[in-house]
Amino acid sequence: MVSVRQDSSGKPSKECTRKNRYMFKTCRKIIVVAAIASVFLSAAVADDQILRTNINADAKTLNPIQNSELISGEILKHVYESLTTLDIDGNIVSGLATSWSTSDDGMSATFKLREGVRFHSGREFTAADVKWTFEQALTPAKKGGLMVDSLRSIQGADAMLEGKATSLAGFTLIDEHTFSVLFDSPTVIFPLYELFIVDSSVEAEYGEDWSQKVSAGTGPFKFRNWQRGVSIELLAFNEYWKAAPGVDGVTFFVVPNIETTLSMYEANELDLVSVPRAAARNTADDRFTTRPCQ
């Protein structure tokens, strides 16, 4: 990603930064970046360095277990993490799992989890949280989203979806940071699936509508506020296991209209904007630096 700061003349200076390396890693859009001085510089323009960006529609849910749409997913990927992830070249790399292996016959997989990772609540992340997340997604009353299709290959998943079981038979807890899964048929792509892991204590403490109240992930940002149809606010999680984010927070403003989005950018109301490729012609001047998002 390229970040651009405005110089004293008000024009962007071409300076790359990794401060927002967690933002928009896999989208297929053109990113128009404006790293406004008040966001990225340490000058005392504001006490908080909040990155302001846009989404073209409101999220449907902020519950990763129920999510089944792209915009919610773009928000959730900064709050929750999967066992594995993809690097900039599309290679599968470790996420919450440090290693994994698949049996020669493809009928089982074993995952070793990263130790020392903590949820936004302060609780330590363990294999029990993975099991709870999987079982929540497969419980009919919880209305699981995209995650359900990724979990169907595990033994016992169908029984849970049909209401015939309350636990996932093919999931085995080996120790606090190791688990294995058995499959109904040979499966080698299971480690590729995006499975956002949730703090298993959150529902008991905050109720079934917990996702509208608190943050239950391990990601670099944690949920702060959702003003329906207006904005979604995330705050930096300074105890993030990789490193604290380079900004204090991110606010996603709901801006359905492209022209309004660009006008807000020009008025210094947005710092980083995402627009469809077809709109790139609107940014073909010195006020903008554009680059395909990676």
N, C-alpha and C positions, 0 to 999 in steps of 0.2 A: 504494500500500500504506500502511496505517496502522500505526505502531508505537506501543506503549503501554509506559510505564514505571510502575513502582510508586512511589507517594509514601510519605511517612513513616508513613502509616496502614496501608500495605500494599495500598491500593486503586490500580488503574491510573489514571494521569493521561493525559489525551488530548493527546498531543504527537506530531505527525507528524515523521517523519525520512526522509531519503533514503539512509540508510546501507546499507540492504539493497535498493537499487533493482535489483540483479541477481537477486534471489530470486523465483522463482515468478511469472513475468511473464504466463503465458498459461493457467494452470490454471483449471478450471471448478469450483472448490471454494469453501468458506468458509474463510477464514484466520482463525484465532484467534491474535492476536499478543500476546506478552508480552516486551517489551524490558527484561529484568531489569537492574537497575542494574549488576550485576557484569559485564554484557556491554557495555553502551553508555556507561557513565560512565567517566571516567578515574581514578576513585578506585582506590586500590591494593587491590582485593579479590582480584585474581588477576593474575599476570603476563601471561597470554594472555587475550584477549577472544574466546572461542569461542562461536559461536551454535549452540545445541542445538535440533534440530528432529526431526520424525518422518517416516518413510515406512511405509506399511501392509504392505509386503512387501519382501523383499530384491531387489536388482537381479539380473538374469540375467547381465549382462556389463557391463564398463566399457570395452569396446572399441567406439568409435563406428562403426567400419566394419562390425562384426557386429551392432550393436544393432537390435532390431526390437520393443522393448516400451517402454511408457510410463514405468515407474519408473526404468529405466536412463536413459531420455531426460531425466528430470527432474534426475538427477545430472549427466549429461554436459553439459547445456547451460550449466553453470557452469564447465566445464573446457575445452570446445571451442567454437569459433565457426564460423559459416557466412559465406558471401560477403555475404549480405544478412540482414536481420532485420526484424521488425515492431515498429512503435512501439505505444504504448498504445492508439492509435485504430485499429490494424490496417493502417496504411500501411506499404508496403515502404520500408525505409531502408537506408543503407549499413552494412555490417558489415566484413568483411575486404576487401571491394571498395569502392572509393570512387565508382566509376561503372560503368555498363554500358549497352550499346546492343544492339538487335536489328535485323537487316536488314529492309528493307521487305517482303521475301517470307517472313520468319519462319524462314529456313533456317540462320541463323547468329546467334551472339551473341558480343560481345567484352566482356571485363571488365578494368578497370584496378584493380590491387590497392593496398592501403594500404602505404605505405613506412614503415620504421622499426618494424614490429611484430616482436616476438620470441616464439619458443616458450618454454615453461617450461625447456627445456634451455639457453636463451641463444642458440640459432641464429636467424638472421633468416628470417622468413617470405617465401617467393617463390612464383612461379607453378609452379615445379617441384614444390613440395609439393602443390599442387592436383592436378597431373597424377598424381603418385604415389598420392594418396588415391583418386582416381577409379579408377585401374587396379587398386588393391588390392581395392576393392569389387566390381569386375567379374571378378576372378580366381576361378574356381570353388573352388579349394582354400582361399581365404580366408573363404568362407562369408559373403558380404556380406548385410547386413540390409536395412532400409528404404531405404537409399541407392540400392540397385540399381534400384528402380522409377523413381527420379528421374533416373537416368543412362541408361536404356534408349533414350531418344530420340536420343542422340549417335551419329553414324556410327561403326561399328566396335564398338559395345557388344555387340551380339548375337554377333559373332565371338569376342569375348573370353569371353562367358558360355558359349559352346559349345566353348571350348578350342581354337579355330582361330587365335587371335592372342594375343600377349602384351603388346601395346601398343594404345592407343586411337587409332585412325586419325583420328577427327574432332577430336582435340585438337591445337591448334597453340600452341607457346610463341613469343610474339612478342618479348618481352624478359623480364627478371627479374620484372617486376611487371605484365605484360600477357599475356593469353592469349585465344584464341578457340575456339569449338566449332562444329562443323557438325552439323546435325540431319538425320535421315532424312526427316522431313516437317516442315511449318511448325509451329514451337513458340514461343509467346510467353510462357509461364508459367515457363520454366526459371529465371529469376532469383528466383522465389518459393520454390524448394525449399530445405529445410534440409539443408545438406551440411557436416557437421563436418570441418574440415580438420586433418590429422594431420602431425606432424613426420616428414618422409620418411627421416630418419636413424635412427629409433627401432628398427625391426626389425633392421637390420644390427648395431646396437650391443647390443640386449638380447634378441634372439630373438623367436620368434613369440608368446610369452606376455608380451610387453612390457607390456600393459595392466594386468597384475597387479603390476608392479614399479615403473613410472615414469609420469610425466605427460607427454603429448606434444601438448598443446594450446596455445592462445594466450589462453585465457579468464582471468577475474579470480581463479579459484581453481585450484589444482593438486592432483592426487591425492596422498594421504599413506598411507592404510592402509585395508584392507577386511577386517573380521572377519566372515566369512560368517554370516548370520543374526542378527547383532548390530548392527553399525554400519559406516558408511563415513565416513572422515575426509578433509576437504579443507583445505588451507592457503591463505592469501591469497598471490596472486602480486603482489608489490609493484611489479614492473616492468610491470604491465599497461598497455597503450597508452592506455587512457582515463584511468584513475586507480586508485590502490591501493584495494582494498575497505575498507569502514568497520569490518570486524572482522578478527581475525587468522586465523580459520578457521571452518569449519562442520562439525558432526558430525551425520549423519543416523542416527538410531536406528531400528531395525526394530521397530515396535510394531503388530502386526496388529489389536489390539483397541481400539476407540474409547474405551471407558470407562477402559482402562489409560492411553491417551494423555492424557486429560483429568486423570486422577489424577496423572500425572507432571508435568503442567503446574502443577497446584495445589501439588505438593510442591517446586516450583522445580527440577525435574529436566529440564524442557524450557523453552525461551525462546519458541519460535514453533511452533505446531502447526497441522496441516492435517487437517480432518475433512470428511466428506461433508455436503452441504447438509442432508440429513435429520437430522443430528445437531446442527444449529444450536440446536434447542430446549434442548439440554443446557447451552448457554452463555448463556442468556437471563437473566443476573443481573449484578451489578456486578463480579464477579470477572473478567469477560471483556469484551473489545471485539472484535467480529467485523465482517468486511467481505468481500464477494466479491473474490477475488483478481484482480488485473489484471497 
